[in-house]
Amino acid sequence: MNAVKVDSAKRIRLTVLTPGDYYEPEVRGGDAEEITLRRMPPPRRRFTRLEALRAIEKSPLRFTHSWDQVKEETRG
């Protein structure tokens, strides 16, 4: 691979990488002498509030005590 130059926005353009992919940099050496990029899976999408409430309703888990009873048991 040929040498690449960092632009004024601190970016490096590598033609083998695909836009939108995620990479984790591993810096070796004190002055960033060597940087290894490791491809990572994309982060999981967060639930919206509505999706979270629907998932809670669909869950087979049910509380057997009220919130006040749980608080009393756990906080004494």
Summary of the structure (lengths in Angstrom):
residues: 76
radius of gyration: 23.8
end to end distance: 63.9
largest distance: 66.1
contacts: 91
relative contact order: 0.09
helix: 25%
strand: 18%
